[in-house]
């Protein structure tokens, strides 16, 4: 699959909306099963949009979610 680099305004709107919904859905992930679902859905979103913008946003949001989970877990210990 060849990656595209210039999304249209509609593509950008869709990417932002879907990545935000993705964040809301997984921001409180607590176990490996939920994290695997996050990974699977991120692949599906990237296939849907296939733009660098989408890939980069998904990577950043996943890192934010991962860091939040680690921080929450460290406070619970």
Secondary structure as GFF3:
##gff-version 3
##sequence-region A 1 77
A	DSSP	alpha_helix	9	26	.	.	.	ID=ss1
A	DSSP	alpha_helix	32	49	.	.	.	ID=ss2
A	DSSP	alpha_helix	52	76	.	.	.	ID=ss3
###
